Amino acid sequence: MTAGLIAGPAMAQINSGLPGLARPTATAMPASPMTIRPDLFRRALQALQKHGDRIQKRDRIALVDFDLPSSQPRFHIVDLDSGRSRSLLVAHGRGSDPEHTGWLTRFSNVVGSAASSDGAYLTGDIYVGQHGRSRRLYGLDRSNSNVQERAIVVHSAWYVGADMIAQHGKLGRSEGCFALSASDLEDTLATLGQGRMIYADKV
């Protein structure tokens, strides 16, 4: 896991005062080399505005940068009040990487595709299922409208972790879910909570 501050154009985007968004007081100086790409952050903020009537809590969001390989922390949790962020490992769907290269090459919203879907998600309640404690998700865009039918959720998986990267240079693949390491799951479930946005995309 890496931590830092939103920097440069991304922080300026927040400070420009988009309607309904908090204005962080943190400085624009990054705390670590891991920063969120401004284009992705800008799209996430636009999605937060677009779906504002569906998203009850707007203090924190998560962004998933699927332009990065699975070997890099690309699940970014951002506190919009402070500008602080932390980045976690996350798997993508096997249907999005059929050759198992570690790179996501395509999105799909089709039932049975086992692929990741892009777009904005609303976090739902926690339940205990096949993968243990998991958080339900609801798709807010046409590109992820089948999330519930496909049972796309946030859960932990044995194939996500630094040991997998050390052995294989990449993570394993999910069925389209946001699969995190077991060590990151509980804190992520609590931090995101219910009624917040996850935004996934390639820019």
N, C-alpha and C positions, 0 to 999 in steps of 0.2 A: 504494500500500500504506500502511495506517495501523497504528500500534502503540500498545499501551496496557497497562493492568492491569485484570484483572477487578475490578469495583467493586460496592459496595453489597450488596444481597441475594444476588447471585450469589457473591461471595466468602464471605459468611456461610454459604451453602449448603455450600461446600467445607469451611470451618472447623468446621462442625457435626460433621464426622467420619463421613461416610457410610462404611459398612464397605468396606474394600478400596481406598479412595481416599486419595491423598497429601494432606497438609495443607500448603498453601503458607505461606510465611513472609512473603510480600509484603504491603505495606499495602493497605488498601481504597481508597486515593485514586486516582481514574482519572488516567492520564497523558495522555489525549487525549479529545476529544469523542466519538470512536468507541468505544462500549461495547457489550457483548453484553447483549441483553435478558434479565433474570432468568428469565422464564418459559421461554424457549428453553433457557437454560443448565440450568435445573432438569430439563427433560425429557431433555436430553442425559445428565445424570448418572444419571437413572433408567434410561435405555437402557443406559448403561455397566454399571450393576448387574444389569439383567435379562439381559444377554448376556455377563456376566463370564467364563463358562466358555469362550466362543468367542474372546474378545479377549485375546491374550497380553500385549500391552504397553499399560499404562494410565497412562503418564506424560504423554502428549499426546493430544489429540483435536482433531477439526475439527468445526465446527458451520456449517451453511449456513442462513442466515435468509432464507427465500423470501417473507417478508412485505415485504422491501425490494425496490425496483426494481433492474433489472440495472445501472443507472448508478451504484449505490453499492457499495462493498466489503462483501460479505456472506458471504464464505467466511472464517470465523474459525478460526485455528489457535491453540489454547490449550495452554500449558505448565501442567499441573496442579501441578507442584512449586513454581513461582515465582509463578503467577498471571498471568504475562505473556501477551499475545495480540498477534496481528497479523492484519490483515484485507485480503483480496484481492478483486479482481473475479472473478466467475464467471458463466457463461451458464447459462440454463435451457433446457429442451427446447421446440422449436417447437410440439409438441402441447399444451404447458401454456400457451401464449400464441399462439393461432392468429391473432389480429389484429395481432400484433407490436407491442404497446403498451409493452413493456419490463417488464410486470408478470406474474408467474406467477398464473394464475387457477385451475388445476386440476392435480391429480396423476393419474398413471395407471401401472399396473403391467402393462398389456396389451402384448403383443408387437406391434410395428408402430405403436404410438401416438405415437412420437417425443416422449413427454412425460417430464418429471422424475418420479421416485418419491420419496415421503417415507419416513422411517424410518432405521434404523441400518444402516450398511455396514461391512464388514470389509475393510481394505486387503490386497491380494494382491501378487503379484510384478510386476516391470516387464517389459514386452515391447515390441518395435518393430512397429508396425502401420500402418494407414492414416494415422494422425495422428502418426506418429513415436513417440518414447518415451512410453509410457503405463503407468498402473498399473491392474491388474485389481482389481475390486471384487466382493464377495459380499454379497448381501442377507440381512439377519438377521431381517427382519420379513415378515409376510404382504403388506404394502404394497409390498415391493420384492423379492419372491421370484424374479422373472424376470430379475434383473439379468444373470446370466451368459448366458441365452438371448438377451437384448436387446443384449449386448455393451456394457453401460454401464460406463464407465471414467473415469479422470482423464487428460485429455490437454490439449495446448495448441491454440489455434485463432487464425487471423488476425483473426477478428471479435471478439476480446476484447482490450480495451486502451483507454487514455485517448483515443487518436485517434478511435476509433469513437464514444465518448461525445461528443467535441467536434463531430464531424460530424453525428451522428444523435440524440444525446441518450439513447442506449441501446446495449446490446451486440447482436450478432447472436445467433442461437439455435442450440443443438445438437440432436442427435437424442435427447436425454435424458441425455447425459454431463455430467460436471462439467468444462466447458471453461474453462481458465485462459489468461492471456496467456503468450506464449512466454517473456517475461522472468521470470515467476514459477514456471514449471513445474519446473525442475530443483531449485530450493531446496525447493519443496513436496514433490516426490517423495522427496527425501532426508529432510526433516523428519518427514513422516508415516511413511515406511518401510512395512514389512510387518507386519501383525498389530495395527494400531491401528484406531480407530473414526472414521468420519465420520457425523455425524447431520444429517439434512436435514428441515426442517419449516416449516410456517406456524403461528403461535401465535394 
